[in-house]
Amino acid sequence: MTGTSAAAAAIVPQSEIEAAAIIGSAARAGTPVELLGGGTKRAIGNPANAQLTLSSAGMSGIVAYEPTNGDHRQAGTPLAEIKAELARNGQRFSFEPADWRGLMGTTGTPTIGAVAATNNSGPRRFVAGAARDSLLGVRFVNGEGAIVKNGGRVMKNVTGLDLVKAMAGSWGTLGFLTEVTFKVQPVPETEATLVLHGLTDVEAATAMAAGPDGGPTPE
């Protein structure tokens, strides 16, 4: 049943079918729709010129978790919940999705669907790639209210137009994500942090680019 999130002032469908019905009805009426996860990045960019706001926060839970094939969740699943479960199994997301609430001054709960929709990638991006590089599959509702599936739970499972990569970083402009599958990786046995002081911007960038491969660092 549809509810209302006070934080995001959004309609919160509880299923993909319900979301499809809402979006389809809005499309037929010509009603602009703003799409959200937990609303934590809502302060980025210009305010959406929309008459209806839809949040995926009501669609939460595991669809399939296979350590060798990836983590498949409903889009509204809280990111912290997934990261905690992965940690219990000695795994993590290679791209290190960041929590932007402190920087943006926003509230709400970061969701895995919003990680995909915004291509949310942290400091490991320059080594491990962005979120889109680990995104294996998606299900979403398009602008006409139709349900679309692309990709899968294994690598190289896409033929034709790769909508998986297109959805990553699309910020809801291509569809309302309902399910996402990300590749996961084992947590390294050991980690170390290297701190370099007194570098210029150019030297710091060079050090970051060379460091992961064991290459030379600036003198």
C-alpha positions in Angstrom: 0.0 0.0 0.0 1.2 3.5 -0.8 2.4 5.6 2.1 4.0 9.0 2.6 7.6 9.7 3.7 7.7 12.9 5.8 11.4 13.4 5.1 11.1 13.3 1.4 7.4 14.2 1.1 7.2 11.4 -1.4 4.8 8.7 -2.4 6.4 5.4 -1.3 5.2 2.4 -3.3 5.6 -1.0 -1.7 6.1 -3.0 -4.8 7.3 -2.8 -8.4 3.8 -3.3 -9.7 2.5 -0.4 -7.6 5.3 1.9 -8.8 4.5 0.9 -12.4 0.9 1.8 -12.0 1.7 5.2 -10.4 4.2 6.1 -13.1 1.9 4.9 -15.9 -0.9 7.0 -14.6 1.3 10.0 -14.3 2.6 9.5 -17.9 -1.0 9.4 -19.2 -1.9 12.6 -17.3 1.3 14.4 -18.4 2.4 14.8 -14.7 6.1 15.3 -14.2 7.6 12.9 -11.6 10.7 13.2 -9.4 12.3 9.9 -8.5 14.2 9.4 -5.2 15.8 6.7 -3.1 16.3 8.0 0.4 16.5 11.6 -0.7 20.1 12.1 0.7 21.4 13.7 -2.5 18.3 15.8 -3.2 20.3 19.0 -2.6 22.5 18.3 -5.6 21.6 20.3 -8.8 18.5 22.4 -9.5 15.2 21.4 -7.8 13.1 19.1 -10.0 10.1 20.7 -11.6 7.8 17.9 -10.7 4.3 17.6 -9.4 4.8 14.1 -8.0 7.7 12.6 -6.0 8.2 8.9 -5.9 10.6 7.1 -3.5 11.9 3.5 -3.7 12.4 3.4 0.1 9.4 1.1 0.5 10.9 -1.6 -1.6 13.6 -3.1 0.5 15.1 -6.6 0.9 17.3 -9.2 -0.6 16.3 -10.9 -3.9 19.4 -13.1 -4.1 22.8 -13.1 -2.5 25.5 -15.3 -4.1 29.0 -14.4 -3.0 30.5 -15.6 -6.3 27.8 -14.0 -8.5 26.8 -10.8 -6.8 24.4 -9.1 -4.5 20.8 -8.7 -5.9 18.6 -6.3 -3.9 15.4 -4.3 -4.1 16.4 -0.7 -4.9 15.2 0.7 -1.6 17.3 -1.5 0.6 19.4 0.7 3.0 23.1 0.8 1.9 24.3 0.4 5.5 22.3 -2.8 5.9 23.9 -4.3 2.8 27.4 -3.3 3.8 27.0 -4.8 7.2 25.8 -8.1 5.7 28.7 -8.2 3.2 31.1 -7.5 6.1 29.8 -10.4 8.0 30.7 -12.6 5.0 34.1 -11.0 4.5 33.0 -9.1 1.4 32.6 -5.5 0.2 31.7 -3.3 -2.7 35.0 -2.5 -4.6 34.0 1.0 -5.5 33.4 2.1 -1.8 30.1 4.0 -2.1 30.1 7.1 0.1 27.6 8.6 2.5 27.0 12.2 1.4 24.7 13.3 4.2 27.3 15.1 6.2 28.6 17.0 3.2 25.2 17.8 1.8 23.5 18.6 5.1 20.7 16.2 4.3 18.9 13.4 6.2 17.3 10.2 5.1 18.7 6.8 4.5 21.1 6.0 1.6 19.8 3.2 -0.6 21.4 0.8 -2.9 19.2 1.9 -5.8 20.4 5.5 -5.4 24.0 4.2 -5.4 23.3 2.9 -8.9 21.3 5.9 -10.1 23.9 8.4 -9.0 27.0 6.2 -9.8 28.0 6.8 -6.2 31.7 5.9 -6.0 34.3 6.6 -3.2 38.1 7.0 -3.0 38.8 3.5 -4.4 37.3 4.5 -7.7 40.6 5.3 -9.3 41.7 1.7 -8.6 38.6 -0.4 -8.7 36.4 1.7 -11.1 33.1 3.4 -10.5 29.8 1.9 -9.3 28.8 1.3 -12.9 31.8 -1.0 -13.4 30.4 -3.3 -10.7 26.7 -3.0 -11.7 25.6 -6.3 -13.3 21.9 -6.0 -13.7 18.8 -3.7 -13.2 15.1 -3.8 -13.1 13.2 -0.5 -13.5 10.0 1.1 -14.5 10.3 3.3 -17.6 8.6 6.6 -18.2 5.5 4.9 -19.6 5.0 2.6 -16.7 6.5 -0.5 -18.3 8.8 -2.8 -16.3 12.2 -3.4 -17.9 14.9 -5.9 -17.0 18.5 -5.7 -18.3 21.6 -7.6 -17.3 21.7 -10.4 -14.8 23.6 -11.8 -11.8 26.7 -12.7 -13.7 29.2 -10.8 -15.9 28.7 -10.5 -19.7 25.0 -11.3 -19.5 23.9 -8.4 -21.7 23.2 -8.5 -25.4 22.1 -5.5 -27.5 21.7 -2.1 -25.8 23.4 -2.1 -22.4 20.9 -0.3 -20.3 22.7 -1.4 -17.1 25.6 1.1 -17.8 23.1 3.7 -19.0 21.1 3.6 -15.8 24.3 4.1 -13.7 24.6 7.8 -13.1 21.3 8.7 -14.9 19.8 10.2 -11.7 16.4 8.9 -12.4 16.1 10.4 -15.9 15.8 7.0 -17.6 13.6 5.1 -15.2 12.6 4.2 -11.6 15.0 1.5 -10.4 13.3 -1.3 -8.5 16.1 -3.9 -8.3 19.9 -3.8 -8.8 22.6 -6.4 -8.8 26.2 -5.5 -7.9 29.4 -7.5 -8.1 31.1 -7.9 -4.7 34.7 -8.8 -3.8 36.4 -10.3 -0.8 37.8 -8.0 1.8 41.7 -8.0 1.7 43.4 -9.7 4.5 45.4 -6.6 5.3 45.1 -2.9 4.4 47.4 0.0 4.8 47.0 3.8 4.5 49.9 5.9 3.0 50.0 9.6 3.9 52.1 11.9 1.7 52.6 15.4 3.1 53.6 18.6 1.2 52.6 17.6 -2.3 51.2 20.0 -4.9 48.0 19.2 -6.6 49.8 17.8 -9.6 52.2 15.8 -7.5 49.3 14.3 -5.5 47.4 13.3 -8.6 50.6 11.7 -10.0 51.2 9.8 -6.8 47.6 8.5 -6.7 47.8 7.4 -10.3 51.1 5.6 -9.9 50.7 4.2 -6.4 48.3 1.3 -7.1 50.7 -0.2 -9.7 53.8 0.3 -7.6 55.1 2.9 -10.0 57.3 5.9 -9.3 56.0 8.6 -7.0 57.0 12.3 -7.2 60.3 13.3 -5.7 
